[in-house]
Amino acid sequence: MQVKAKLDIAALFDRLMAKELPGRRGLETWRSLLRAHATLMRRLDTDLEEKTGLALADFDVLGQLAAAGGELRMTDLAARALISRSGMTRRVARLVDEGLVRRADTDADARGVVVVLTDAGVARLTKAAPVHMRGVSDLFVARLSQKELAVLKKVMDKVTVDCTFG
């Protein structure tokens, strides 16, 4: 009976990466970007929730609504908050239960749903926004020079445009 040699998964993974990223060009930068993003989001979420009781994803919804003048169609809100429509539907349902937003039908299309920021939502956002922005400032902006911020923005904008329009 022949025993099959154990697959060297690390070597397989290494070959797969090398095929798509010759010389591993950019791999460490990619990993740093992922680590930085995950670390920042986790820390911002934890700080905001501890200090205000509001999750970062909920803050984002309230902030997107505020930036749009207080209301958005559900599909537009989902696109701005970068989550699926079904995920946004569940999040909005929780925010409605908390009284921070309300749903309304659109005037133009009875099938459309508009999400509207309530007075309680504005009050919660007023409390949470300074906490969040201090976190962004302390954990991200203050650690980079103006030139580094400009270069990073340019690169991220390029990646976004290139990925969006292929």
BAVORO-973320 format. One record per atom (N, C-alpha, C): residue number from 1; x, y, z; atom name. Coordinates in steps of 0.001 Angstrom, whole numbers, plus 500000, padded with zeros to 6 digits. Each point is the difference from the previous one (the first is absolute). Example, Ala and Ser with C-alpha at 12.3 -4.5 7.8 and 13.67 -1.06 7.14 Angstrom:
// BAVORO-973320
     i        u        v        w   at
     1   513190   494310   507800    N
     1   499110   501190   500000   CA
     1   500900   501200   500000    C
     2   499650   501050   499280    N
     2   500820   501190   500060   CA
     2   499230   501090   500730    C
This chain:
// BAVORO-973320
     i        u        v        w   at
     1   500840   498824   500000    N
     1   499160   501176   500000   CA
     1   500884   501238   500000    C
     2   499681   500897   499132    N
     2   500799   501218   499876   CA
     2   499392   501105   500862    C
     3   500836   500682   500794    N
     3   499554   501095   500847   CA
     3   500242   501306   499246    C
     4   498938   500766   499886    N
     4   500087   501288   499295   CA
     4   500815   500981   500843    C
     5   500955   500654   499371    N
     5   500828   500988   500704   CA
     5   499125   501165   500446    C
     6   500280   500478   501182    N
     6   499253   501138   500531   CA
     6   500292   501235   499151    C
     7   498949   500665   499609    N
     7   500125   501194   499169   CA
     7   500666   501117   500790    C
     8   500996   500616   499417    N
     8   500659   501141   500631   CA
     8   499181   501243   499650    C
     9   499055   500295   500874    N
     9   499065   501095   499740   CA
     9   500710   501340   499901    C
    10   501002   500207   500841    N
    10   500743   501266   499960   CA
    10   500677   500183   498649    C
    11   500595   498935   499471    N
    11   500669   500089   498697   CA
    11   498980   500235   498888    C
    12   498848   499336   500095    N
    12   498948   500197   499009   CA
    12   499528   501452   499998    C
    13   499729   500516   501187    N
    13   499550   501383   500122   CA
    13   501054   500959   499460    C
    14   501259   499736   500302    N
    14   501108   500824   499520   CA
    14   500049   500002   498464    C
    15   499828   498831   499399    N
    15   500010   499917   498525   CA
    15   498815   500763   499401    C
    16   498838   499876   500617    N
    16   498821   500700   499491   CA
    16   500189   501514   500051    C
    17   500559   500478   501097    N
    17   500247   501447   500123   CA
    17   501058   500455   499005    C
    18   501074   499232   499871    N
    18   501092   500385   499107   CA
    18   499524   500082   498550    C
    19   499068   499130   499643    N
    19   499473   500010   498635   CA
    19   499266   501308   499701    C
    20   499231   500488   500963    N
    20   499201   501209   499788   CA
    20   500719   501296   500377    C
    21   500974   499888   500898    N
    21   500781   501164   500428   CA
    21   501486   499687   499854    C
    22   500500   500074   498775    N
    22   501425   499685   499794   CA
    22   500896   500840   500915    C
    23   500903   499309   500663    N
    23   500904   500680   500920   CA
    23   499289   500520   501240    C
    24   498749   499604   500174    N
    24   499172   500451   501134   CA
    24   499812   501521   500014    C
    25   500081   500595   498819    N
    25   499876   501453   499883   CA
    25   498709   500488   500637    C
    26   500138   500831   501002    N
    26   498865   500633   500642   CA
    26   499324   499186   501082    C
    27   500413   498761   500197    N
    27   499320   499135   500963   CA
    27   500105   500530   501430    C
    28   501163   500423   500400    N
    28   500161   500530   501365   CA
    28   499222   501306   500180    C
    29   499954   500812   498962    N
    29   499213   501239   500056   CA
    29   498516   499670   500141    C
    30   499555   499015   499242    N
    30   498604   499568   500079   CA
    30   499670   499516   501411    C
    31   500875   499176   500552    N
    31   499777   499488   501354   CA
    31   499992   501136   501029    C
    32   500867   500967   499822    N
    32   500016   501153   500910   CA
    32   498710   500793   499910    C
    33   499501   500192   498783    N
    33   498733   500704   499811   CA
    33   498870   499266   500719    C
    34   499928   498689   499831    N
    34   498951   499223   500655   CA
    34   500111   500067   501519    C
    35   501236   499871   500515    N
    35   500204   500081   501457   CA
    35   499615   501368   500535    C
    36   500427   501056   499302    N
    36   499696   501363   500445   CA
    36   498495   500236   499995    C
    37   499340   499610   498933    N
    37   498555   500194   499907   CA
    37   499279   499249   501116    C
    38   500311   498733   500166    N
    38   499326   499197   501031   CA
    38   500271   500562   501394    C
    39   501236   500388   500259    N
    39   500361   500535   501309   CA
    39   499283   501313   500276    C
    40   500018   500903   499033    N
    40   499321   501289   500165   CA
    40   498501   499831   500195    C
    41   499374   499185   499177    N
    41   498547   499825   500100   CA
    41   499620   499371   501343    C
    42   500766   499015   500427    N
    42   499717   499352   501288   CA
    42   500135   501002   501149    C
    43   501068   500784   499973    N
    43   500246   500972   501070   CA
    43   498968   501121   499987    C
    44   499682   500522   498809    N
    44   498991   501057   499894   CA
    44   498636   499494   500456    C
    45   499661   498779   499629    N
    45   498720   499421   500400   CA
    45   499936   499819   501511    C
    46   501061   499440   500572    N
    46   500042   499768   501449   CA
    46   499896   501318   500764    C
    47   500811   500983   499610    N
    47   499991   501292   500685   CA
    47   498630   500674   499908    C
    48   499418   500003   498810    N
    48   498703   500654   499808   CA
    48   498922   499300   500823    C
    49   500007   498680   499980    N
    49   498975   499261   500740   CA
    49   500153   500190   501509    C
    50   501245   499981   500484    N
    50   500234   500187   501438   CA
    50   499592   501399   500470    C
    51   500274   501004   499167    N
    51   499759   501384   500416   CA
    51   498598   500510   499691    C
    52   499337   499392   499006    N
    52   498681   500522   499612   CA
    52   498913   498934   499921    C
    53   500384   498727   500027    N
    53   499022   498920   499856   CA
    53   499559   499775   498568    C
    54   500659   500652   499052    N
    54   499620   499893   498589   CA
    54   501084   499232   499240    C
    55   499600   498988   499254    N
    55   500943   499246   499175   CA
    55   500454   500864   498823    C
    56   501217   499762   499545    N
    56   500559   500773   498887   CA
    56   499130   499872   498747    C
    57   499485   498817   499711    N
    57   499155   499818   498812   CA
    57   498706   500809   500110    C
    58   499450   500103   501212    N
    58   498803   500818   500204   CA
    58   500337   501490   499857    C
    59   501147   500383   500536    N
    59   500461   501383   499842   CA
    59   500131   500342   498522    C
    60   500537   499070   499220    N
    60   500173   500233   498567   CA
    60   498656   500254   499327    C
    61   498995   499211   500350    N
    61   498670   500204   499419   CA
    61   499466   501383   500369    C
    62   500075   500341   501272    N
    62   499514   501319   500432   CA
    62   500789   501118   499321    C
    63   501311   499830   499898    N
    63   500843   501002   499347   CA
    63   499695   500146   498517    C
    64   499771   498882   499318    N
    64   499650   500058   498571   CA
    64   498679   500742   499810    C
    65   499043   499730   500875    N
    65   498715   500706   499914   CA
    65   500181   501492   500254    C
    66   500780   500348   501007    N
    66   500237   501412   500313   CA
    66   500684   500705   498836    C
    67   501017   499370   499433    N
    67   500740   500603   498885   CA
    67   499106   500222   498783    C
    68   498951   499188   499877    N
    68   499088   500121   498863   CA
    68   498813   500920   500308    C
    69   500037   500673   501137    N
    69   498917   500916   500331   CA
    69   498906   499392   500859    C
    70   500222   498775   500480    N
    70   499049   499404   500930   CA
    70   499218   498820   499478    C
    71   500073   499746   498693    N
    71   499268   498845   499471   CA
    71   500635   499486   498717    C
    72   499836   498689   499785    N
    72   500496   499336   498794   CA
    72   499105   498813   499677    C
    73   499916   499687   498720    N
    73   499363   498743   499613   CA
    73   500832   498859   500569    C
    74   499356   498921   500344    N
    74   500681   498849   500598   CA
    74   501146   499509   499110    C
    75   499784   499927   498697    N
    75   501048   499514   499098   CA
    75   501204   500945   499987    C
    76   499753   501297   500022    N
    76   501096   500975   500023   CA
    76   500754   499943   501322    C
    77   499266   499818   501088    N
    77   500630   499896   501312   CA
    77   500902   498774   500064    C
    78   499535   498887   499488    N
    78   500806   498775   499987   CA
    78   501270   500205   499168    C
    79   499867   500657   498870    N
    79   501163   500247   499141   CA
    79   501010   500910   500688    C
    80   499531   501027   500665    N
    80   500905   500928   500689   CA
    80   500682   499354   501201    C
    81   499283   499127   500700    N
    81   500559   499361   501192   CA
    81   500782   498733   499648    C
    82   500031   499663   498719    N
    82   500777   498866   499501   CA
    82   499574   498670   500611    C
    83   498681   499810   500130    N
    83   499489   498702   500435   CA
    83   498861   499587   499081    C
    84   499657   498727   500033    N
    84   498934   499494   499140   CA
    84   498657   500613   500381    C
    85   499064   499949   499062    N
    85   498669   500528   500288   CA
    85   499330   499202   501112    C
    86   500192   498683   500004    N
    86   499386   499192   501058   CA
    86   500633   500311   501350    C
    87   501304   500204   500015    N
    87   500670   500389   501239   CA
    87   499522   501356   500488    C
    88   499791   500922   499068    N
    88   499505   501324   500372   CA
    88   498577   499909   500516    C
    89   499182   499150   499405    N
    89   498622   499829   500455   CA
    89   499976   499553   501459    C
    90   500846   499043   500351    N
    90   500069   499532   501394   CA
    90   500515   501098   500937    C
    91   501026   500736   499559    N
    91   500559   501058   500836   CA
    91   498969   501109   500217    C
    92   499322   500395   498937    N
    92   498987   501046   500107   CA
    92   498860   499540   500922    C
    93   499629   498737   499928    N
    93   498939   499486   500878   CA
    93   500398   500181   501467    C
    94   501254   499726   500332    N
    94   500471   500192   501380   CA
    94   499990   501484   500373    C
    95   500430   500854   499069    N
    95   500031   501437   500278   CA
    95   498582   500572   500124    C
    96   499054   499436   499251    N
    96   498598   500405   500146   CA
    96   499514   499614   501390    C
    97   500323   498777   500426    N
    97   499596   499542   501339   CA
    97   500558   500906   501098    C
    98   501194   500553   499773    N
    98   500615   500904   500978   CA
    98   499480   501430   499874    C
    99   499229   500270   498954    N
    99   499443   501330   499798   CA
    99   500969   500991   499373    C
   100   501111   499494   499444    N
   100   501008   500895   499433   CA
   100   499714   500371   498548    C
   101   499255   499154   499300    N
   101   499572   500275   498624   CA
   101   498564   499519   499863    C
   102   499367   500419   498903    N
   102   498675   499478   499664   CA
   102   499978   499736   498502    C
   103   499114   499118   499611    N
   103   499805   499701   498579   CA
   103   498828   500829   499484    C
   104   500107   500389   498735    N
   104   498897   500702   499339   CA
   104   499967   499551   498551    C
   105   498825   500024   499397    N
   105   499883   499703   498571   CA
   105   500471   501202   499211    C
   106   500573   499743   498842    N
   106   500402   501112   499140   CA
   106   498765   500564   499318    C
   107   500039   501283   499703    N
   107   498883   500635   499305   CA
   107   499918   499521   498556    C
   108   501159   499810   499388    N
   108   500048   499681   498579   CA
   108   499691   498536   499704    C
   109   500297   499108   500922    N
   109   499896   498579   499718   CA
   109   499546   499277   501266    C
   110   498801   499484   499995    N
   110   499453   499352   501196   CA
   110   500812   498772   500411    C
   111   500797   499448   499074    N
   111   500821   498836   500333   CA
   111   501262   500396   500755    C
   112   500416   501240   499855    N
   112   501234   500451   500633   CA
   112   499803   500340   501466    C
   113   501049   499784   500773    N
   113   499969   500330   501418   CA
   113   501086   501025   500271    C
   114   499623   501035   500733    N
   114   500943   501023   500415   CA
   114   500250   499812   501488    C
   115   501255   500133   500402    N
   115   500357   499946   501414   CA
   115   500250   501441   500441    C
   116   499349   500394   501089    N
   116   500040   501382   500471   CA
   116   500586   500031   501409    C
   117   500935   500892   500214    N
   117   500601   500208   501313   CA
   117   498979   500680   500907    C
   118   499804   499463   501205    N
   118   499066   500600   500956   CA
   118   500741   500991   500900    C
   119   499256   500744   500794    N
   119   500618   500911   500965   CA
   119   500893   499224   500973    C
   120   499551   498811   500415    N
   120   500818   499170   500893   CA
   120   501279   499549   499298    C
   121   499892   499736   498706    N
   121   501182   499625   499216   CA
   121   500989   501146   499898    C
   122   499492   501195   499797    N
   122   500858   501189   499938   CA
   122   500689   500210   501347    C
   123   499261   499827   501086    N
   123   500589   500165   501333   CA
   123   501097   498962   500241    C
   124   499744   498763   499594    N
   124   501000   498943   500189   CA
   124   501233   500271   499145    C
   125   499794   500451   498781    N
   125   501103   500332   499100   CA
   125   500801   501173   500553    C
   126   499331   500980   500583    N
   126   500655   501166   500587   CA
   126   500933   499588   501135    C
   127   499600   498998   500756    N
   127   500830   499489   501089   CA
   127   501154   499149   499466    C
   128   499735   499207   498983    N
   128   500987   499035   499511   CA
   128   501039   500590   499051    C
   129   499622   500982   499196    N
   129   500910   500531   498971   CA
   129   501316   500525   500572    C
   130   499990   500804   501065    N
   130   501294   500469   500530   CA
   130   500883   498860   500514    C
   131   499399   499000   500608    N
   131   500762   498845   500499   CA
   131   500662   499278   498830    C
   132   499217   499757   498952    N
   132   500530   499294   498833   CA
   132   501100   500810   499307    C
   133   499755   501278   499799    N
   133   500984   500810   499285   CA
   133   501285   500175   500797    C
   134   499911   500053   501337    N
   134   501219   500019   500823   CA
   134   500786   498713   499795    C
   135   499283   498881   499924    N
   135   500661   498720   499748   CA
   135   500691   499980   498648    C
   136   499316   500459   498973    N
   136   500591   500066   498657   CA
   136   501242   500884   500026    C
   137   499885   501124   500667    N
   137   501125   500931   500086   CA
   137   501182   499383   500741    C
   138   499741   499457   501181    N
   138   501082   499463   500838   CA
   138   500630   498742   499421    C
   139   499173   499097   499479    N
   139   500496   498698   499569   CA
   139   500510   499988   498566    C
   140   499613   500990   499199    N
   140   500370   499969   498586   CA
   140   500635   501304   499534    C
   141   499234   501071   499992    N
   141   500460   501260   499399   CA
   141   501270   500528   500669    C
   142   500036   499999   501319    N
   142   501143   500573   500724   CA
   142   501295   499218   499777    C
   143   499897   498777   499532    N
   143   501193   499155   499814   CA
   143   500637   500148   498622    C
   144   499360   500793   499138    N
   144   500492   500173   498637   CA
   144   500232   501475   499703    C
   145   500983   500267   499170    N
   145   500247   501382   499570   CA
   145   498949   500385   498960    C
   146   499914   501284   499720    N
   146   499063   500474   498974   CA
   146   500328   499368   498653    C
   147   501285   499867   499701    N
   147   500420   499393   498735   CA
   147   499601   498521   499953    C
   148   500201   499289   501099    N
   148   499618   498583   500045   CA
   148   498489   499834   499830    C
   149   499238   500870   500642    N
   149   498548   499947   499852   CA
   149   499585   500231   498546    C
   150   500632   500962   499350    N
   150   499665   500306   498608   CA
   150   500350   498829   499077    C
   151   501171   499393   500208    N
   151   500415   498858   499180   CA
   151   499058   498820   500229    C
   152   499684   499722   501245    N
   152   499107   498887   500321   CA
   152   498625   500205   499379    C
   153   499472   501217   500076    N
   153   498705   500291   499393   CA
   153   500045   499783   498492    C
   154   501052   500482   499369    N
   154   500131   499858   498548   CA
   154   500039   498521   499609    C
   155   500768   499218   500728    N
   155   500113   498572   499703   CA
   155   498656   499294   500210    C
   156   499353   500266   501123    N
   156   498724   499333   500292   CA
   156   498920   500413   498996    C
   157   499999   501270   499587    N
   157   499046   500454   498987   CA
   157   500253   499284   498676    C
   158   501272   499823   499643    N
   158   500349   499309   498753   CA
   158   499535   498555   500047    C
   159   500254   499333   501097    N
   159   499574   498604   500135   CA
   159   498478   499910   499902    C
   160   499305   500899   500659    N
   160   498538   499986   499977   CA
   160   499480   500198   498583    C
   161   500527   500981   499290    N
   161   499554   500275   498639   CA
   161   500347   498812   499094    C
   162   501221   499501   500109    N
   162   500422   498879   499146   CA
   162   499153   498758   500247    C
   163   499646   499735   501247    N
   163   499174   498828   500329   CA
   163   498553   500197   499568    C
   164   499534   501229   500079    N
   164   498608   500288   499659   CA
   164   499777   499964   498502    C
   165   500926   500569   499247    N
   165   499814   500128   498555   CA
   165   500869   499046   499202    C
   166   500776   499184   500699    N
   166   500775   498941   499401   CA
   166   500947   500379   498958    C
